[in-house]
């Protein structure tokens, strides 16, 4: 038996503010996960690099997460950021 949605619930899900909150949550989680992977692979990464990653969009973080698999050093990460992240 499915849940009955109240009309207010539909309005909330369609609101721009609600969607913005969801997107920010997705971006934050994508950053946290990628940051853990990077630290596990390369050790502690310089905070200036982390801040450059923190401001990437969710889509950019997803692409970086895929590209990360082919990185052999932090210099590969920096090169990717130089090519793909707008400053």
C-alpha positions as CSV (number, residue, x, y, z in Angstrom):
1,X,0.0,0.0,0.0
2,X,1.6,3.3,-1.1
3,X,1.8,6.4,1.0
4,X,-0.8,9.1,0.4
5,X,0.9,12.3,-0.6
6,X,-0.6,15.5,0.8
7,X,-0.9,18.4,-1.8
8,X,1.7,20.3,0.3
9,X,4.2,17.5,-0.2
10,X,3.9,17.9,-4.0
11,X,4.3,21.7,-3.8
12,X,7.4,21.2,-1.6
13,X,9.0,18.8,-4.1
14,X,8.4,21.2,-7.0
15,X,9.7,24.3,-5.3
16,X,12.9,25.9,-6.4
17,X,14.2,26.2,-2.8
18,X,13.5,22.5,-2.1
19,X,15.3,21.5,-5.3
20,X,18.3,23.7,-4.4
21,X,18.5,22.1,-1.0
22,X,18.5,18.7,-2.5
23,X,21.2,19.6,-5.0
24,X,23.4,21.1,-2.3
25,X,23.0,17.9,-0.3
26,X,24.0,15.8,-3.3
27,X,27.0,18.0,-4.0
28,X,28.1,17.9,-0.3
29,X,27.9,14.1,-0.2
30,X,29.7,13.7,-3.6
31,X,32.5,15.9,-2.3
32,X,32.8,14.0,1.0
33,X,33.0,10.7,-0.7
34,X,35.5,11.8,-3.3
35,X,37.6,13.5,-0.6
36,X,37.8,10.3,1.4
37,X,38.9,8.4,-1.8
38,X,41.6,10.9,-2.6
39,X,42.9,10.9,1.0
40,X,43.0,7.2,1.0
41,X,44.9,7.0,-2.2
42,X,47.3,9.9,-1.9
43,X,47.3,10.7,1.8
44,X,46.4,14.1,3.1
45,X,46.0,16.6,0.3
46,X,46.9,20.3,0.5
47,X,43.9,22.4,1.7
48,X,44.1,24.7,-1.3
49,X,43.5,21.7,-3.6
50,X,40.6,20.5,-1.4
51,X,39.0,23.9,-1.6
52,X,39.2,23.9,-5.4
53,X,37.4,20.5,-5.3
54,X,34.8,21.6,-2.7
55,X,33.4,24.3,-5.1
56,X,32.9,21.9,-8.0
57,X,29.4,21.1,-9.1
58,X,27.9,17.6,-8.5
59,X,28.4,16.8,-12.2
60,X,32.0,17.9,-12.1
61,X,32.6,15.8,-8.9
62,X,31.1,12.8,-10.6
63,X,33.4,13.2,-13.6
64,X,36.4,13.7,-11.4
65,X,35.4,10.6,-9.5
66,X,35.6,8.6,-12.7
67,X,38.8,10.2,-13.9
68,X,40.4,9.7,-10.5
69,X,40.6,6.0,-11.2
70,X,43.3,6.7,-13.8
71,X,45.4,9.1,-11.6
72,X,48.8,8.0,-10.5
73,X,49.6,11.0,-8.4
74,X,48.3,14.3,-7.0
75,X,49.9,16.0,-10.0
76,X,47.3,14.2,-12.1
77,X,44.5,15.7,-9.9
78,X,46.0,19.2,-10.2
79,X,46.2,18.9,-14.0
80,X,42.6,17.8,-14.1
81,X,41.5,20.7,-12.0
82,X,43.5,23.1,-14.2
83,X,41.7,21.8,-17.3
84,X,38.2,21.3,-15.9
85,X,37.6,23.6,-13.0
86,X,36.8,27.3,-13.6
87,X,38.5,29.6,-11.2
